[in-house]
């Protein structure tokens, strides 16, 4: 299927590694030019070089923390126009409901709710003027099924989901489709960071912790960044214009729910 987005420009936030990288790679595979972002400049430049070499698209890099207003402004200004926005950032630390202070909640809300909202507010006017836009927010399965040790994520991402639910319906008539992608467990550094404490607590290796978790997933494995990128590219495509305000779970069947 031709996704019909060759030559468009996408800003993919937090994309030197992991799920963001998967989205950047899949969009580049469709001929989309990229603005890529991450804090660490070295890994970002390496990822951008690999994508340019593999797909022949234009890739501009903006190194810096996407939760800051200055970096968001640089990232948006780095392309002639932003046709496609993929919001992403690191996830909040694990813990217990009783651990977190007001400051911890504000940091999580800033990273996983207010930053994607600010990015959407910045790019939506241009998309509306041009009559075309696609926005995908990388959230989490925690929006559908709370993860006990990730209360900060459960909280912040649910707030973002509420904003998208309302806003997506206000801009759909102007050619802009906003949706959320909800990752279950995918094989990235973030998954290692979540599995390592489990391995330590249970006195098992990281591989054993992964195997135990895999056994609890109907698909029997972790997702890959390629799985994730493919779904992202489709939601960013010309073909996905009638998909509005949805929350697509990519979890190998892990969330046991009918809807
Ligand atoms: P990852 O493999 O650790 O990659 C994170 C990427 O984001 C890196 O490129 C990192 O580069 C960049 N980054 C992190 N914070 C940033 C910031 N403030 N500004 C700019 N770039 C930033 O993580 P991932 O697994 O892809 O996860 C992506 C998101 O999905 C996270 O919010 C995570 O909580 C969520 N999620 C992941 C899973 C999973 O199983 N992997 C499941 C559910 C939800 P630098 O460190 O150099 O900035």
Boltz pocket constraint, residues with backbone or C-beta under 6 A from the ligand:
constraints:
  - pocket:
      binder: B
      contacts: [[A, 13], [A, 14], [A, 15], [A, 16], [A, 17], [A, 18], [A, 19], [A, 20], [A, 37], [A, 38], [A, 39], [A, 40], [A, 41], [A, 43], [A, 64], [A, 65], [A, 66], [A, 67], [A, 88], [A, 89], [A, 90], [A, 91], [A, 92], [A, 138], [A, 139], [A, 140], [A, 141], [A, 183], [A, 184], [A, 185], [A, 186], [A, 187], [A, 188], [A, 189], [A, 190], [A, 191]]
      max_distance: 6.0
